[in-house]
Amino acid sequence: MKILHYDEIDPQEAFMLNINALWWPLTPSRVEDLIKYDDRWSSDSLLYAVDKGKIVSQVVGLRIPTKTTDGEELSLGVAGVASHPSHKRRGFSTILMKELHDRSADEGMRLSFLLTRSSFVAYPLYVKLGYRDAVDVPRCTKPLIRRKKPKESILRKFRKKDVRDLDKVFERFSRDLYGHVLRQKNYFDWRLKISDSLKAMIYIVETKDGVGGYIVKRQLGADIFVQEMVVTAKKNMDRMFREIECGDKGDYITVLPLGGRKQIDYVGSRGYMTDEHSWEKVMVAPLKKSLAYKEISRMYGLKDGKFCLLGLDEF
Ligand SMILES: CC(C)(COP(=O)(O)OP(=O)(O)OC[C@H]1O[C@@H](n2cnc3c(N)ncnc32)[C@H](O)[C@@H]1OP(=O)(O)O)[C@@H](O)C(=O)NCCC(=O)NCCS
């Protein structure tokens, strides 16, 4: 068995594996775009286990700068974990993950994050490799209210010239949070370049003083899903929620408040049914024995609800 990079394997075979295992359409031009625009990606991000000329397993390793109580910490972000069904349970994912961990530790990285569901068969693999649940991805739901939207709307559609304001507002919003909050320069520029559908999902919170925040929301049928909200002032949150909670059709509005405990408490105070126990998890593992979980928890304010990994920063 050999361990190879993306430029050494057949991209069509890799595409097939990703569609098969993850329903992820990883085409050569997508890989090129990710490496070109997303600073977390590089040409060595994709690792493959190749056995007798066939791709049998894949793992993606990203270099992600994170914010801790002590400053900046470059962490590993693991994604794209997949084995071919013909080669399952033969230890290939374990070999690739261990190889990635060793390479990252050699580069000086001390810990690794990943996103998964505890209902997936991959969960015991991660636990065996030393990963533990860091936070659950909460879900909060409320019935839509049958009333007219307020006359003065605080939300408007996204315009191209908003990108700088969005970067600035995220910086203000994330000042007292830790985790995946160190977005690269001109973040929205590249984010919009690699996602065709995102533009239509961003709504700007427009106040008399300028851009006060944004939300990323989409309709699922007539119901509303808020995937990310970055609004700095409570009065603007109040106005925004009064507006988005109204619907003449649909049953529920669902919010994923991933911006720390403050967001969960806020939606709770608005009467949302909140389930903090979810199948969807952010997991973390030390890459160096000297780093204890307790220390990781302190670094990222896990117990104080200060950890943040918003929808757009998922990997
Ligand atoms: C999850 C997945 C990547 C595992 O790949 P793999 O090469 O078979 O993994 P390994 O052989 O290294 O398995 C290591 C351990 O993981 C656990 N594991 C793997 N597959 C499992 C399964 N089907 N049921 C229960 N545990 C499983 C076991 O603890 C296993 O150790 P063991 O065989 O000694 O008991 C593979 O099943 C897959 O591609 N699944 C679909 C895609 C996916 O869910 N990816 C993860 C997204 S977060």
The ligand as an SDF file (V2000), in Angstrom:
LIG
                    3D

 48 50  0  0  0  0  0  0  0  0999 V2000
  -16.1020    5.3500    8.3440 C   0  0  0  0  0  0  0  0  0  0  0  0
  -15.1450    4.8010    7.3310 C   0  0  0  0  0  0  0  0  0  0  0  0
  -14.3160    5.9500    6.7670 C   0  0  0  0  0  0  0  0  0  0  0  0
  -14.2150    3.7880    8.0370 C   0  0  0  0  0  0  0  0  0  0  0  0
  -13.2150    3.3650    7.1320 O   0  0  0  0  0  0  0  0  0  0  0  0
  -12.4280    1.9820    7.3430 P   0  0  0  0  0  0  0  0  0  0  0  0
  -11.2280    2.0120    6.4380 O   0  0  0  0  0  0  0  0  0  0  0  0
  -13.3610    0.8530    7.1930 O   0  0  0  0  0  0  0  0  0  0  0  0
  -11.9760    2.1080    8.8620 O   0  0  0  0  0  0  0  0  0  0  0  0
  -10.9690    1.1830    9.6760 P   0  0  0  0  0  0  0  0  0  0  0  0
  -10.8780   -0.1730    9.0460 O   0  0  0  0  0  0  0  0  0  0  0  0
   -9.7000    1.9220    9.8830 O   0  0  0  0  0  0  0  0  0  0  0  0
  -11.7890    1.0430   11.0440 O   0  0  0  0  0  0  0  0  0  0  0  0
  -11.2800    1.4820   12.2770 C   0  0  0  0  0  0  0  0  0  0  0  0
  -12.3350    1.3270   13.3580 C   0  0  0  0  0  0  0  0  0  0  0  0
  -13.4650    2.1400   13.0680 O   0  0  0  0  0  0  0  0  0  0  0  0
  -14.6530    1.4760   13.5320 C   0  0  0  0  0  0  0  0  0  0  0  0
  -15.5140    1.1270   12.4100 N   0  0  0  0  0  0  0  0  0  0  0  0
  -15.2570    1.2280   11.0930 C   0  0  0  0  0  0  0  0  0  0  0  0
  -16.3160    0.8340   10.3620 N   0  0  0  0  0  0  0  0  0  0  0  0
  -17.2710    0.4620   11.2460 C   0  0  0  0  0  0  0  0  0  0  0  0
  -18.5900   -0.0440   11.1080 C   0  0  0  0  0  0  0  0  0  0  0  0
  -19.1420   -0.2710    9.9070 N   0  0  0  0  0  0  0  0  0  0  0  0
  -19.2910   -0.2940   12.2260 N   0  0  0  0  0  0  0  0  0  0  0  0
  -18.7470   -0.0790   13.4460 C   0  0  0  0  0  0  0  0  0  0  0  0
  -17.4880    0.4000   13.6350 N   0  0  0  0  0  0  0  0  0  0  0  0
  -16.7700    0.6660   12.5500 C   0  0  0  0  0  0  0  0  0  0  0  0
  -14.1660    0.2000   14.2390 C   0  0  0  0  0  0  0  0  0  0  0  0
  -13.9360    0.5380   15.5890 O   0  0  0  0  0  0  0  0  0  0  0  0
  -12.8950   -0.0710   13.4960 C   0  0  0  0  0  0  0  0  0  0  0  0
  -11.9870   -0.8700   14.2180 O   0  0  0  0  0  0  0  0  0  0  0  0
  -12.1470   -2.4820   14.1750 P   0  0  0  0  0  0  0  0  0  0  0  0
  -12.4060   -2.9070   12.7510 O   0  0  0  0  0  0  0  0  0  0  0  0
  -10.8280   -2.9610   14.6980 O   0  0  0  0  0  0  0  0  0  0  0  0
  -13.2900   -2.8130   15.0810 O   0  0  0  0  0  0  0  0  0  0  0  0
  -15.8900    4.0540    6.1760 C   0  0  0  0  0  0  0  0  0  0  0  0
  -16.8410    3.1790    6.7440 O   0  0  0  0  0  0  0  0  0  0  0  0
  -16.6150    5.0050    5.2270 C   0  0  0  0  0  0  0  0  0  0  0  0
  -16.0470    5.4420    4.2340 O   0  0  0  0  0  0  0  0  0  0  0  0
  -17.8650    5.3280    5.5230 N   0  0  0  0  0  0  0  0  0  0  0  0
  -18.6670    6.2060    4.6830 C   0  0  0  0  0  0  0  0  0  0  0  0
  -18.1960    7.6440    4.7510 C   0  0  0  0  0  0  0  0  0  0  0  0
  -18.2320    8.2250    6.1440 C   0  0  0  0  0  0  0  0  0  0  0  0
  -19.1510    8.0240    6.9100 O   0  0  0  0  0  0  0  0  0  0  0  0
  -17.1900    9.0320    6.4570 N   0  0  0  0  0  0  0  0  0  0  0  0
  -17.0820    9.7420    7.7100 C   0  0  0  0  0  0  0  0  0  0  0  0
  -17.7620   11.0630    7.6320 C   0  0  0  0  0  0  0  0  0  0  0  0
  -17.5540   11.9580    9.1420 S   0  0  0  0  0  0  0  0  0  0  0  0
  1  2  1  0
  2  3  1  0
  2  4  1  0
  2 36  1  0
  4  5  1  0
  5  6  1  0
  6  7  2  0
  6  8  1  0
  6  9  1  0
  9 10  1  0
 10 11  2  0
 10 12  1  0
 10 13  1  0
 13 14  1  0
 14 15  1  0
 15 16  1  0
 15 30  1  0
 16 17  1  0
 17 18  1  0
 17 28  1  0
 18 19  1  0
 18 27  1  0
 19 20  2  0
 20 21  1  0
 21 22  1  0
 21 27  2  0
 22 23  1  0
 22 24  2  0
 24 25  1  0
 25 26  2  0
 26 27  1  0
 28 29  1  0
 28 30  1  0
 30 31  1  0
 31 32  1  0
 32 33  2  0
 32 34  1  0
 32 35  1  0
 36 37  1  0
 36 38  1  0
 38 39  2  0
 38 40  1  0
 40 41  1  0
 41 42  1  0
 42 43  1  0
 43 44  2  0
 43 45  1  0
 45 46  1  0
 46 47  1  0
 47 48  1  0
M  END
$$$$
